Amino acid sequence: MTARPRCGNDPRAQLTPGDRAAVANFRAFLTARAEEKKTVSDLDAARAALKPFEIISGFVGRLEAFEAAVRANERAGAEARRLGAPDPAPTTRATVLHEAANLIEARQDRLDAEERAEFDDLDHETVLQGVAVRDMAKHLRHLAAEESK
């Protein structure tokens, strides 16, 4: 009686370490491909939502450059994961909120400085805008603190 060839569907079959590594690599490949497809579909949805803004000069070119960069980044990340590179440290929502607060407040500070340089003072609209922006920055920092708890 001839022995049947080994079959992965046979519950009695034992996978070798090489077989397990091949299965793990293929699973990682499929996971990376699924993540890339999700990102691409998210980009397609964003493009559809931004379609009305294509009349803005240069907008389409910048959007396409951004999409290309995101896709290249996804491919590079998938390849790095496939090769076993460690994932970058995760960014927490609190970190992102705190950074956003710093950025919008710094932008408002620059606008205030520009207006002071040009007019030696701030008009009431700029003062009100500054109050609103700094209040939003404070709110974002509060949300960041809540996330960190």
Disulfide bonds with the S-S distance in Angstrom:
none
